[in-house]
Amino acid sequence: MKLDFLDRDLRGLLRRISRTFLAVLLAFLVSPAAHAGTKVTMEDVLVATPDGTAEATLAYPAADRKYPAVILWPDIVGNRPIFREMARQFAAEGYVVLVPNSFYRSMRPGDAELDPWDKATRPTLMQYRAEATDDGIARDTAAYLAFLDSQERTDTAKKAAAIGYDLGGSYAFRAAAAAPERIAVVASVYGLGVATARPNSPHLLVPESKADYYVAISKDDDTREPQDKDDIRKAIDQSGLEGTVEVYEANHGWANPAAKAYDAKAADRSFQSIVALLKRDL
């Protein structure tokens, strides 16, 4: 039977299934955890926050030791298989990793399969983004860190990290300002909305943090907003903090195997750069 004869809902379902399968398969194939032999435990968890309950994925090495904590903020589409595989990768390097549903206030089950490149879904995604307010992200950060610190495998004597992809990059910046005594590493990969002209721009919060920064900007984002990299560098330098801000020869979405811009070399480079910073500072 040809797809032309299937109704729209079934065609959409098949596309979502295919996209999810591809994301999981490709993420596994390029995952360092797939080759390192490190056993990782993965759990679906619920995290109580002041605003409700956030669904999340928790990943940590199976070895009975204690490890530093990491919040891994997903992109504007939210937690889904590709980010669970990213959590597995980072956990295999020796970290307790929490991937929250950043949009738990409004995202319905299954919405993590929304296509961010489909213009029809953009209003919904923008609504989710608006309902995750700046203060809300700060409250969430405290809740996520408290949850991580309550885990038997978390080494609370060591600092934590906030890593974000796409919109998650801006949340990582906000997290560092919300918990300056706890978060020592911030990584933003093709961050969305990190440096804006608005008075609440995340990069303006850098002076409130005590973290080292790794900011990887995509080529197309830099072409569209060439001043962003300079604004972020200035914010880090003027705060007396350490940070690397660099533009990749890859386009927005390079770390997502399901994205058209996926670039395995760039994905590995950004991953390895973040891990190096984690191992240095945590």
C-alpha positions as CSV (number, residue, x, y, z in Angstrom):
1,M,0.0,0.0,0.0
2,K,1.4,3.4,-0.9
3,L,1.6,6.1,1.7
4,D,-0.5,8.3,-0.5
5,F,-3.5,6.2,0.4
6,L,-2.9,6.5,4.2
7,D,-4.6,9.1,6.2
8,R,-2.6,12.1,7.6
9,D,-2.4,10.8,11.2
10,L,-1.0,7.4,10.2
11,R,1.6,9.0,7.9
12,G,2.6,11.3,10.7
13,L,2.9,8.3,13.1
14,L,5.1,6.5,10.6
15,R,7.3,9.5,10.2
16,R,7.7,9.9,13.9
17,I,8.6,6.2,14.4
18,S,11.1,6.3,11.6
19,R,12.7,9.5,12.9
20,T,12.9,8.1,16.4
21,F,14.4,4.8,15.3
22,L,17.0,6.7,13.2
23,A,17.9,8.9,16.1
24,V,18.5,6.0,18.4
25,L,20.4,3.9,15.9
26,L,22.7,6.7,14.8
27,A,23.3,7.9,18.3
28,F,24.2,4.5,19.4
29,L,26.6,4.0,16.5
30,V,28.5,7.2,17.2
31,S,28.2,7.0,21.0
32,P,31.5,6.6,22.9
33,A,29.6,4.5,25.4
34,A,28.8,2.0,22.7
35,H,32.5,1.3,22.3
36,A,34.0,2.1,25.7
37,G,32.5,-0.9,27.4
38,T,31.3,1.1,30.3
39,K,28.1,-0.1,31.7
40,V,25.5,2.6,32.4
41,T,22.3,2.4,34.3
42,M,19.3,4.3,32.9
43,E,16.2,5.2,34.8
44,D,13.0,7.0,34.1
45,V,12.4,9.3,37.1
46,L,10.0,12.0,38.4
47,V,11.4,15.1,40.0
48,A,9.3,17.2,42.3
49,T,9.6,20.9,41.6
50,P,7.9,24.0,43.1
51,D,5.8,24.2,40.0
52,G,4.8,20.5,39.6
53,T,6.5,17.2,38.6
54,A,9.1,16.9,35.9
55,E,9.6,13.7,34.0
56,A,13.3,13.0,33.5
57,T,16.0,10.5,32.6
58,L,18.7,9.6,35.0
59,A,21.9,7.9,33.8
60,Y,25.0,6.9,35.8
61,P,27.8,4.4,35.7
62,A,26.9,0.9,36.9
63,A,30.1,0.7,39.0
64,D,29.4,1.3,42.7
65,R,31.2,4.6,43.2
66,K,30.3,8.3,43.5
67,Y,30.4,10.7,40.6
68,P,29.9,14.4,39.9
69,A,26.4,15.6,38.9
70,V,25.4,16.9,35.5
71,I,22.1,18.5,34.3
72,L,21.7,17.9,30.6
73,W,19.2,20.4,29.2
74,P,17.7,19.2,25.9
75,D,16.7,21.3,22.9
76,I,13.4,23.0,22.2
77,V,11.7,19.7,21.4
78,G,12.5,18.3,24.9
79,N,13.7,15.0,26.2
80,R,13.5,12.1,23.8
81,P,15.7,9.1,22.6
82,I,18.6,11.2,21.2
83,F,19.0,13.0,24.6
84,R,18.7,9.8,26.5
85,E,21.6,8.5,24.4
86,M,23.6,11.7,25.1
87,A,23.0,11.1,28.8
88,R,24.4,7.6,28.4
89,Q,27.5,9.0,26.7
90,F,28.2,11.5,29.4
91,A,27.4,9.0,32.2
92,A,29.9,6.5,30.6
93,E,32.6,9.1,31.2
94,G,31.9,9.1,34.9
95,Y,28.9,11.3,35.8
96,V,25.4,11.1,37.2
97,V,23.4,12.8,34.5
98,L,19.8,14.1,34.7
99,V,17.9,15.0,31.5
100,P,14.7,16.8,32.5
101,N,11.6,17.5,30.5
102,S,12.2,21.2,30.5
103,F,8.6,21.8,29.4
104,Y,6.8,19.7,32.0
105,R,4.5,22.5,32.8
106,S,2.7,22.2,29.4
107,M,4.1,19.4,27.3
108,R,1.8,16.5,26.8
109,P,2.9,12.9,26.4
110,G,4.2,12.3,22.9
111,D,4.9,16.0,22.2
112,A,8.6,15.3,22.3
113,E,8.1,13.8,18.8
114,L,7.1,17.2,17.4
115,D,9.1,18.2,14.4
116,P,11.0,21.4,15.2
117,W,11.4,22.1,11.4
118,D,7.7,21.9,10.8
119,K,6.2,25.4,10.7
120,A,2.9,24.1,12.0
121,T,4.5,23.0,15.3
122,R,6.4,26.2,16.0
123,P,3.6,28.0,17.8
124,T,3.2,25.0,20.2
125,L,7.0,24.9,20.9
126,M,7.1,28.7,21.4
127,Q,4.2,28.4,23.9
128,Y,6.2,25.7,25.8
129,R,9.2,28.0,25.8
130,A,7.2,31.0,27.1
131,E,5.7,28.9,29.9
132,A,9.2,27.9,31.1
133,T,9.9,31.4,32.5
134,D,13.3,32.6,33.7
135,D,12.3,32.3,37.3
136,G,10.8,28.9,36.6
137,I,14.1,27.7,35.1
138,A,15.9,28.9,38.2
139,R,13.5,27.1,40.5
140,D,13.9,24.0,38.3
141,T,17.6,24.1,38.6
142,A,17.5,24.0,42.4
143,A,15.0,21.1,42.3
144,Y,17.1,19.1,39.8
145,L,20.3,19.7,41.8
146,A,18.5,18.6,45.0
147,F,17.3,15.5,43.2
148,L,20.8,14.7,41.9
149,D,22.4,15.3,45.3
150,S,19.9,12.9,46.9
151,Q,21.2,10.1,44.7
152,E,23.4,7.5,46.2
153,R,25.9,7.7,43.3
154,T,26.3,11.5,43.4
155,D,29.5,12.9,44.8
156,T,28.1,16.0,46.6
157,A,31.6,17.0,47.6
158,K,32.3,17.9,44.0
159,K,30.9,20.7,41.8
160,A,28.2,20.1,39.2
161,A,27.8,21.0,35.5
162,A,25.0,22.3,33.3
163,I,25.1,21.3,29.6
164,G,22.6,22.5,27.1
165,Y,21.9,22.0,23.4
166,D,19.9,24.5,21.4
167,L,17.5,26.2,23.8
168,G,19.0,24.1,26.5
169,G,22.2,26.3,26.1
170,S,20.3,29.3,27.4
171,Y,19.0,27.2,30.3
172,A,22.5,26.1,31.2
173,F,23.6,29.7,31.5
174,R,20.6,30.5,33.7
175,A,21.3,27.4,35.8
176,A,24.8,28.6,36.5
177,A,23.5,31.9,37.8
178,A,20.8,30.3,39.9
179,A,23.3,27.9,41.6
180,P,26.7,29.6,41.5
181,E,28.1,27.7,44.5
182,R,27.2,24.4,43.0
183,I,27.7,24.7,39.2
184,A,31.3,25.0,38.0
185,V,31.0,24.1,34.3
186,V,28.6,25.4,31.7
187,A,28.5,24.1,28.1
188,S,26.3,25.4,25.4
189,V,26.2,23.6,22.0
190,Y,24.6,25.7,19.2
191,G,22.7,27.5,21.9
192,L,19.4,29.2,21.1
193,G,18.8,32.6,22.7
194,V,22.0,32.7,24.7
195,A,22.9,36.3,23.7
196,T,20.1,38.6,22.8
197,A,19.4,42.3,22.9
198,R,16.8,41.8,25.6
199,P,17.5,42.9,29.2
200,N,17.0,39.3,30.4
201,S,19.5,37.8,28.0
202,P,21.1,34.7,29.6
203,H,24.7,35.9,28.7
204,L,24.1,38.9,31.0
205,L,23.9,36.5,33.9
206,V,27.5,35.3,33.6
207,P,28.7,37.7,36.3
208,E,26.4,36.0,38.7
209,S,28.0,32.6,38.1
210,K,31.3,31.0,39.2
211,A,31.6,28.6,36.3
212,D,34.0,27.9,33.4
213,Y,32.3,28.1,30.0
214,Y,32.4,26.2,26.7
215,V,30.3,27.7,24.0
216,A,30.1,26.1,20.6
217,I,28.3,28.2,18.0
218,S,27.1,26.9,14.6
219,K,28.3,28.4,11.4
220,D,24.8,29.4,10.2
221,D,23.9,30.9,13.6
222,D,27.1,32.9,13.5
223,T,26.3,34.2,10.0
224,R,22.9,35.3,11.1
225,E,24.0,36.8,14.5
226,P,27.8,37.5,14.1
227,Q,27.9,39.7,17.3
228,D,26.8,37.0,19.6
229,K,30.2,35.3,20.0
230,D,31.7,38.7,20.9
231,D,29.0,39.5,23.4
232,I,29.5,36.1,25.1
233,R,33.2,36.4,25.2
234,K,33.0,39.9,26.6
235,A,30.6,38.8,29.3
236,I,33.0,35.9,30.3
237,D,36.1,38.0,30.2
238,Q,34.7,41.0,32.1
239,S,33.5,38.6,34.8
240,G,37.0,37.3,35.3
241,L,36.0,33.8,34.4
242,E,37.5,31.3,32.1
243,G,35.7,30.3,28.9
244,T,36.1,29.1,25.3
245,V,33.8,30.5,22.6
246,E,34.2,29.1,19.2
247,V,32.4,28.9,15.9
248,Y,32.1,25.4,14.3
249,E,32.2,24.7,10.6
250,A,28.9,22.9,11.0
251,N,25.3,24.1,11.1
252,H,22.8,24.3,13.9
253,G,21.8,20.8,15.0
254,W,25.1,19.1,14.2
255,A,24.9,16.8,17.3
256,N,21.5,15.4,16.5
257,P,21.6,12.4,14.3
258,A,18.0,13.0,13.2
259,A,18.8,16.5,12.0
260,K,19.6,17.4,8.4
261,A,22.7,19.3,9.8
262,Y,24.0,16.2,11.6
263,D,27.8,16.1,11.5
264,A,29.5,13.2,13.2
265,K,32.9,14.8,13.4
266,A,31.5,18.0,14.9
267,A,29.3,16.0,17.3
268,D,32.4,14.1,18.5
269,R,34.5,17.2,18.8
270,S,31.9,19.1,20.9
271,F,31.4,16.0,23.1
272,Q,35.1,15.5,23.7
273,S,35.6,19.2,24.4
274,I,32.9,19.2,27.0
275,V,34.2,16.0,28.6
276,A,37.7,17.5,28.8
277,L,36.3,20.5,30.7
278,L,34.3,18.3,33.0
279,K,37.3,16.1,33.9
280,R,39.3,19.2,34.5
281,D,36.9,21.1,36.7
282,L,34.7,18.5,38.5
